[in-house]
């Protein structure tokens, strides 16, 4: 199967969600079709035009939003003085519900990739009656053990890059919690040059984690100092607080997904997030169909993209 052609939104806007935040949203496809909400990862990556191309535009009403402090939402986390205290998973769940009510959507299909999968699960477990089906890719739940793996254990595969990442924090912090050290540099140092360097170092490590995947090229976005600051601040904000979730919360509450069909698609060569997470989720969610792709990593491959399209075609009639 091939992805659908590029299309443009036919409706978009900014929504005041309180706390000084305005959220960008857009719609494309069939206004009378099956609603699907596409949740971007990062956090901080923002929505992209490519997010529309997995859905038959004649069958789906495709909804995208930029989560708080990123993309076209305002204010942006690229300004180091912007307070992130009102950007939590619970706030984002509230934003999704507000948008659903505004758009008069009774229930929708959810798509989430990477950190977007965490948000999709958190929303679905809070509002299961509002979810028709779920397609989750490169699945994470932002448990502390997952975050520790990404910031410490994954360095075993990339020793040179990880030691450069470790060297980016003060010497006194190098044998401790590197995530906490980067969080302090980015959010508490008050020194613009220190913050810019910490953002570059963090994003270099994020890029390195993908570098073992086929056809990898360095991310152009990370070369933009504003984007790297925004991304590093939001990622460390969420990781430092374990996604603002209790440890194991999403796995423990997976029983709330009963009756919701799901497809979990994950690369077994995903250095950023081991395949254990979707496997554990599938044990607690009987309606979930698990696909572990041996040759794929976090960014996915043609087989993973094909499975997304197959699931989207199936759920167009749900």
C-alpha positions, 0 to 999 in steps of 0.5 A: 500500500502507498501513502495517500497524496499530500492534501491541505487543511480545509479548516484551522484555528487557534483555541484558547485553553487557559493558563495563557496557552493558545493551541493550533488545530487543523482539519483535512479530509472529509468533514463527514468522515470518521474522525481521527486525531493524530498526536505528534511525538517529542513532546515538542515535535509539532504536527506535520503535513505528513501526518495527514497521509496515512488516512483515506481523505474520502473516508476520514476527518483528519484532525491535528493539533500542536501540543502546548508550547510547540509548533504553531501553538503559543507561547513557544518553549524556545523562549527559555523564560516561558514557564512550563508548569502548566504543560503536563499530560493532564493539561494536554488531555484537557486540551484534547477534550476541549477540542473534541467538544469544540469540533462536535466529535462524539468519538475518534480514532487515535494515532500516536507515535513515540511520546504521542503514544503515551498521550494517546494511552493516557487520554484513552484511559481517561475517556475510553468512551471517546475512543473508537480505535487506536494505532500506536507506533514506536510505543512509549509510556514514559516510565522512569525505567524507559527514560533511564534506558534512553539517557543511560543504558542505550549508551552501551550501543553508542559509547562515543556519542553517550560519553559526549552527551555525559560530558555536556553536564557539570563534572559533579553530575556525570556519575548521577542522573544525567536527565536531572542535570540537563533539566537543571541546565535548561530550566534553572541555570538562567544563563542563555549560553549554557542553555543553548549548549545544553539544548545542542548537546541534548539534541545531538544525543537524540539524533545519535539514538537514531543513527544506527537505523537504515537511511539515517541522516542528521536531523535538519531541525536540530540545526535550528537553535530555536527548535533545539531549545524548544525540543530539549526543554519540553522533552526534559520537562516531561522526562524529568517528571516521568510524563506526569504519570505514576510509574506503571500507570498506563500499564496498570490501567490498561484494563480501561481500554477493554473493548477498544481495538488497537494496533501496536507497531514497533521496531525491535531495533528501536534503541530509543525505546525497547520493544518490551513496552508494547509487549507488556501493554499487549499482555494487559490489553487483549484487543491490541494486535502487536506487530514487532518488526525485526529489521525496524527502529524508532523511525520505522520502515516500509513494513511499519508504514504498510501496517499503519495504512492497513490499520487505518483502512480497517478502522475507516469503517469502525 
